[in-house]
């Protein structure tokens, strides 16, 4: 991706519009009386999911580091379908989680949860001590909105970038990293979003370290090679060169064969496909 493209009016407009949909929630950690706790958290999610966005915001507000294991879609025809190419979904099945994302494993508390609202409630209950005051925007967006408005605000950023490569569909990779990458970022920053989309599409596990939006972002590190850099353009070029082996699956990709997961028809797209 050309570095100049990331500074174009298109990306700036999309970034501002997406952040506005969520009122820049997650742009900075909430004030605490002491350092944030460091539980061992593992999040299975994909960037384009509105519900996963809610959890990522909460992690940023609470300043919680998390190991992200991306689970992009292989088909939009059914929920929970995956093939042998899926890197992280078998672990969800092994943990007896539903193949609906997000899915959080809190190794410190010994719990595993689906459903974004339940995950966020758990994170605040377990790790919210010491927060001086929960940001009003976060409380309003995550629990204070009527259901229709809640969905619109969550889905808005995804609707602005609905493309398969925007953290929605899986793409082939050249190799799997031995160690997770490290991404310093925050949820509403557009550069961070572009890097998260690429990491998701390629199923590259990474440790997300929250940083305020006024820090130099995104900052990506690859401990497997010693590479690190600030800025989305450099990160995207590196990920494409080292890890990407081809284009993502298209919107109309069929159910994988053999399907190793669930095969529940997605109601919102079932009308597209004759049964």
N, C-alpha and C positions, 0 to 999 in steps of 0.2 A: 504494500500500500504506500502510495506517495505521501511523504511527510506533509506536503503542501495541502493535500486533500483534507487532512485532519483539522486544518485551520480555516477551511472554507465556510462560507455562510451556511451551507446545508448542515454541516455537523454542529456548528454553533447553535443554529436554530433548533435542531432536534434535541441537543443537550439541554437547552434552556426549557423547551416545552416539556420534556420528560421530567426534569427536576421540578417544574412548576406543578405538574400533575400530583406530585407527592409533597409539595411545599418544601423541598430540599430536606426532607426528613433523613436523618442519618449523616448529615453534613459534618457533624462534630459530636464527640462523645458528651454525654451528660456530665455535669459537675459532680464529683465525688469527694467524700471526706478523706479518702485514702486511695491507694492504687487499686485498679480493677483486679478482680480475681482472675486466675488463669486455669479454669477447668479444662479437662481434655474433652473437646467437642469435635464431633465428626458430622458434617452436613452433606447429605446427598440431595442434589438440586440441579435445576438447569436455569440458565439466565433468563430465558424468555417467559418463564412461568410467573404470572402475577402473584401467586401465593408464595413462591420462593422469595420474591422481592420483599414481602413483609418481614420475613425472617432475617434477611440480610440487613434491612434497616435496623431491626432490633439489636442485632449483634453489633452494629456500628454505634448505636446510641449507648449501649452498655459497655462498649470498648472491650468486647470479647473476641479473642483470637479463635479461629476455627479452621479445621482441616476440611476443605471442600473437595468432594468427590463428584465431579460433574456427571449428570445422567441425561444427556440430550436424547431427543426422540429419534426413533428409527422409522416410525410411521405415525400419521395422525388419524389413522382409521380406527385404531383401538387403543385403549389405555393399557399400559403395563407390558406391551409386547417388546421383546428384545431377542437378539441373536447372539451367537458366540462372539460377535465383535464388541459386545457391551463389556466395558471394563469394570464397572462398579455395581451394576444392577444385581448380579448374583449375590453380592454381599448383603443387599437389602432383603432378598428372599431368604438368605441364610439366617438373618436376624429376625425373621418372621414379621418384617414390616410389609405394608401394602406397597405395591408398585405405583403409588401416587405420591407426587413430590410437592413439598419438601419432606424429607425424612431425617430426623436428628437422632444421633446416638450420643448421649451424654455419659461418657465412661466414668466421670467423677461421681455423678449422682446415681449411676446404675439404671438409667431409664432410656427407652427408645420410643420416639413419638412420630406419628404422622400428624397432619393437619396444622396449618400455619398458626391458627389462633391458639391451639394447645401448646405448640412449641414456644410461642412468644410469652404466653402466660407462665410456662415453666421457667423460662430464662429470667423473667422479672422476679419470680418468687425465689428462685435459687441464688441469683447473682445480682439482685437489685439493691441489696443492703449497701449502704454507704452512698447511694445516689442522693444528692441534696434535694433535688426536685425533678420529677419526670418532666421532660419537655412537653409543653402544652400541645404542640403540633403532633408529637408521637402519640400521646394519649387520645387525641381527637381522631387521628387517622386510623388508629388500631384499637377500635372499640367504641368510638363515639359517633360513627357515621351510620346512617341507614344502609341496609344491605345493598340496594342498587347503586348508591353513591360510592360505597366502599369498593364495589367491583369496578366501577368506572375509573376511579382514581388509581387502583392497582393495575388495571389492564391498559390504561392510557400509555405508559411508556413502552409497553410491548407492542401496542398498535402502531406506534410511530416507527418501529423497526421490526416489521413482521417477517423479515426475510429468513430463509433457511440458515444462512451463515450467521445470523444475529443471535447465536446462543439457543437455537431451536432444534436443528437437526444435526445428526452425527456426521463427521467427516473422517476419512481414513487418515491414519497417522503412520509415520515412518518407524517410530520406536516409542516405547513406554519408558518414562524416566524412572530411575531407581529410587530417587528421593523426590518428594513433592517440591514444586517450585514455591516461591514466596512472593506474594503480591501485597504491597502496602498501598492501601487505597480507601475510598469511601463510596458508599452506594450511589449518590446522585451525580458524581463527577463523570462527565462524558468520556474522557480518556480512559478512566478505570473501567467503564462499562464496555468499551471496545475491546480492551484486553480480556476482560472476563468472558465476553462472547467467544473470543478465539480459544481461550483455555477450555471453555465448555464444549465447543464444537469438537475439539480434539481429545476430549475426555482426560485432560491433563490434571492430575490432582495438584492442589496448591494450598498453602497455608495463607489465609487472609488475615492481615494485620491492619486493624482500623487506624486511619489517620484523618485528621481534619481536612476539609476541602481546601483550606488555604495553604496546605503543605505542598511541596513539589510532588505532583502526582501525575500518573501512576509510577510507582517504583517496583520493578520486577527483578527478581533474582532467580537464577537457576543454579542451585548448589551442585548439580551434576556436571556442570562445565565451568563453574566459576564466573559465568557471565552475569552482569547486572547493568541496569540502565534506568534513567529517568525518562519519561515521555512515552506516549502511546505509539508513536510511529516506530521508534526503535524496537519496542517490545513486539509489535506486530510483525515487523520484518524478521526479527529473530525467530519467533515462533513458527512463521511460515517456512523459513529456510531449514530449521532444524527438525521440526516435528510434523509439518503438514505434508500429506502424500497425495491429496486430491481434493475435489470439490465436495461440499456436503450433499447429503441425500436431498432430493427435491420434496416439495410439499406433498406431492401425490405418491410418495413411495409406498409400495405395497407392504402388507404385513410380512415380516421376515420369515423365511422358511429355512430351517425349522425355528418355530417360535418357542423360546424357552421360558416365556413369562405368561402373564395373563392375556386374555383376549376379549376384554369387555368393550363393546362398541362405545365410542365416544358420542354421546347424544348430540352434541353441537355440530358434529360433522357427518353423522350417519346418513343424512339426507343426500349427501354427495355420492354415495356408493350404493348401487343396487345390491340387495341381499340375495 
